[in-house]
Amino acid sequence: MSTGNKTCTLFLWGDRMKVTNTSISDKELAEVLSLAGMTDEQIKAFLSGCCDKNCCAEKVRILRSARRTLLDSIHREQALLDKLDYALWCTEHK
């Protein structure tokens, strides 16, 4: 997939953390979106130059959905890890 060299500014924040500005190229953003499970076609559409309010809202919706899906996956993996830890503890303390 071909992406431009254009960069955008992301605002990253978390619980009780200040907002930090950082730049990410379209190529880097495409890689993140790909790792998050988006297809090449979806990534191209996401990176399109549209900049109206409705388009921005749709991009935010897409990113929030991808984030929610990834977080759900992390929680499932954490639950499995917890069960394995418990099985390990039970086995060691018999």
C-alpha angles and dihedrals in degrees: 000000000000119000131175129249092246115127130209131199118245123199110215123193141154140176109326092346125126121243113266126197118221134164124233126183123229088250092055092044090049089053092051092048091048092051088049088060103261119144123238089254092052091048093051090050091047093051094048115126096249110134108170122122095257092050091049091050090051091050090051089050091051093049093047090050092050090047092050091049092050093047091050088053091050091051091051090051091047091052090052091048090051091053092049091049090051092049089049092049092048091049093049094047101049 
